[in-house]
Amino acid sequence: MSLTPEVAFERYRERLLSVIYFRMGPDLRTRMDPEDVLQEVAIEAIHSWHTLDDPANAGAWLVTLARRKIARILRDQVGVAARDPRRERAMKTDFPVADHRTGPATMADRKDRLVLLEQALTRLSDDHREVVMLSKIEGLPAKEIAERMGRSENAIHLLLSRAIKRLGQELQL
């Protein structure tokens, strides 16, 4: 069975949501919901699925789409005034909600956990935060992280283990 964009998106949904949530930052999250951005990434993935050369790279490809989407949003939002909620109107639609499996309590719990994780990440050093983001959130291999950070692969493994230990202390695990 060949990998479809829908299957790949479901498989990597939580990772993508984490990448989007952390890359958006608190200021942009007050203006738009990470779930909305996630849906836009899904649409873009379906339309550009033919550009994926190897289905084994689907996770990294989807993360790249998400990062690019956030970069475009941040670029477009710079200097733009916040939306005026008084001018917004509800839209009626016959389209179903994208994900029926999550309820309000589940969403609230997920957001609470993400907020706690984000706060703990901000207390880490820049190198620790970056290695955790690249490895655990974006799912990049140690070799690629080493290239990006200008370190050896062994140094990345050591840095990551120290960062995870420190993150656990910040989260009081």
C-alpha positions as CSV (number, residue, x, y, z in Angstrom):
1,M,0.0,0.0,0.0
2,S,1.4,3.4,-1.0
3,L,1.5,6.2,1.5
4,T,-1.2,8.8,0.9
5,P,-1.0,12.4,2.1
6,E,-4.0,11.8,4.4
7,V,-2.3,8.8,6.1
8,A,1.0,10.6,6.4
9,F,-0.7,13.6,7.8
10,E,-2.5,11.6,10.5
11,R,0.7,9.7,11.4
12,Y,2.6,13.0,12.0
13,R,-0.3,15.2,13.2
14,E,0.9,15.6,16.8
15,R,4.5,16.3,15.8
16,L,3.3,18.9,13.3
17,L,1.0,20.5,15.8
18,S,3.9,20.8,18.3
19,V,6.2,22.3,15.6
20,I,3.5,24.8,14.7
21,Y,2.7,25.7,18.3
22,F,6.3,26.3,19.3
23,R,7.3,28.1,16.1
24,M,4.3,30.4,16.2
25,G,5.2,31.8,19.6
26,P,2.8,33.3,22.2
27,D,2.2,36.6,20.3
28,L,1.1,34.9,17.1
29,R,-1.0,32.3,19.0
30,T,-3.1,35.2,20.4
31,R,-4.0,36.1,16.9
32,M,-4.6,32.6,15.4
33,D,-5.1,29.1,16.5
34,P,-2.3,26.5,15.8
35,E,-5.1,24.1,14.7
36,D,-6.0,26.5,11.9
37,V,-2.4,26.6,10.7
38,L,-2.3,22.8,10.9
39,Q,-5.3,22.6,8.5
40,E,-3.6,24.9,6.1
41,V,-0.5,22.7,6.1
42,A,-2.7,19.7,5.5
43,I,-4.2,21.4,2.5
44,E,-0.8,22.4,1.2
45,A,0.5,18.8,1.7
46,I,-2.4,17.3,-0.3
47,H,-1.9,19.8,-3.2
48,S,1.9,19.3,-3.3
49,W,2.1,15.6,-2.4
50,H,3.5,14.9,-5.9
51,T,6.7,16.9,-5.0
52,L,7.6,14.4,-2.3
53,D,10.4,12.2,-3.8
54,D,10.6,9.5,-1.1
55,P,7.6,8.5,1.2
56,A,10.2,7.6,3.9
57,N,10.9,11.3,4.2
58,A,7.2,12.3,4.6
59,G,7.6,13.3,8.3
60,A,10.5,15.7,7.6
61,W,8.8,17.0,4.4
62,L,5.6,17.8,6.4
63,V,7.6,19.5,9.1
64,T,9.3,21.6,6.4
65,L,5.9,22.6,5.0
66,A,4.8,23.6,8.5
67,R,7.9,25.6,9.2
68,R,7.6,27.4,5.9
69,K,3.9,28.1,6.5
70,I,4.8,29.7,9.9
71,A,7.6,31.8,8.3
72,R,5.1,33.1,5.7
73,I,2.5,33.9,8.4
74,L,5.1,35.7,10.5
75,R,6.3,37.6,7.5
76,D,2.8,38.6,6.5
77,Q,1.7,39.5,10.1
78,V,4.7,41.8,10.9
79,G,3.3,45.3,11.3
80,V,-0.3,44.3,10.7
81,A,-2.7,45.5,13.3
82,A,-4.6,42.8,15.3
83,R,-7.9,41.8,13.9
84,D,-10.9,43.6,15.3
85,P,-13.2,41.0,16.8
86,R,-16.2,43.3,16.4
87,R,-15.9,42.9,12.6
88,E,-15.7,39.2,12.6
89,R,-18.8,37.1,11.8
90,A,-19.5,33.4,12.2
91,M,-19.6,31.5,8.9
92,K,-22.1,28.7,8.4
93,T,-20.6,25.7,6.5
94,D,-21.6,22.2,5.6
95,F,-18.0,21.0,5.9
96,P,-17.2,18.7,8.8
97,V,-14.7,19.6,11.4
98,A,-11.3,18.1,10.5
99,D,-10.7,16.1,13.6
100,H,-13.7,14.6,15.5
101,R,-11.5,12.7,18.0
102,T,-10.7,15.6,20.3
103,G,-13.2,17.2,22.7
104,P,-12.9,20.4,24.7
105,A,-11.4,18.7,27.7
106,T,-8.7,17.0,25.5
107,M,-7.9,20.2,23.7
108,A,-7.6,22.1,27.0
109,D,-5.4,19.5,28.5
110,R,-3.2,19.4,25.4
111,K,-2.8,23.2,25.5
112,D,-2.0,23.2,29.2
113,R,0.7,20.7,28.6
114,L,2.1,22.6,25.7
115,V,2.2,25.8,27.7
116,L,4.1,24.1,30.5
117,L,6.5,22.6,28.0
118,E,7.0,26.0,26.3
119,Q,7.7,27.7,29.6
120,A,10.2,25.0,30.5
121,L,11.9,25.3,27.1
122,T,12.3,29.0,27.6
123,R,14.3,28.4,30.8
124,L,16.8,26.2,28.9
125,S,20.0,27.6,27.3
126,D,19.8,28.4,23.6
127,D,21.7,25.3,22.6
128,H,19.6,23.0,24.8
129,R,16.4,24.5,23.5
130,E,17.5,24.2,19.9
131,V,18.7,20.6,20.1
132,V,15.4,19.6,21.8
133,M,13.3,21.4,19.2
134,L,15.2,20.0,16.3
135,S,15.4,16.4,17.6
136,K,12.2,15.8,19.6
137,I,9.8,18.3,18.1
138,E,10.9,18.4,14.4
139,G,12.3,14.9,14.4
140,L,15.5,15.6,12.6
141,P,18.3,13.0,12.8
142,A,21.4,13.7,14.8
143,K,23.6,14.0,11.7
144,E,21.5,16.9,10.3
145,I,21.3,18.6,13.7
146,A,25.1,18.4,13.9
147,E,25.4,20.1,10.5
148,R,23.0,22.8,11.5
149,M,24.6,23.5,14.8
150,G,28.2,23.1,13.6
151,R,29.0,20.3,16.0
152,S,29.9,16.6,15.7
153,E,27.2,14.0,15.8
154,N,28.6,12.7,19.2
155,A,28.5,16.2,20.6
156,I,24.8,16.4,19.6
157,H,24.0,13.1,21.3
158,L,25.7,14.4,24.5
159,L,24.0,17.8,24.3
160,L,20.6,16.2,23.7
161,S,20.9,13.9,26.7
162,R,21.9,16.9,28.9
163,A,19.1,19.0,27.5
164,I,16.5,16.3,28.1
165,K,17.8,15.9,31.7
166,R,17.6,19.6,32.2
167,L,14.2,19.8,30.7
168,G,13.0,17.0,33.0
169,Q,14.3,19.1,35.9
170,E,12.4,22.2,34.7
171,L,9.2,20.1,34.3
172,Q,9.9,18.5,37.7
173,L,9.6,15.0,36.4
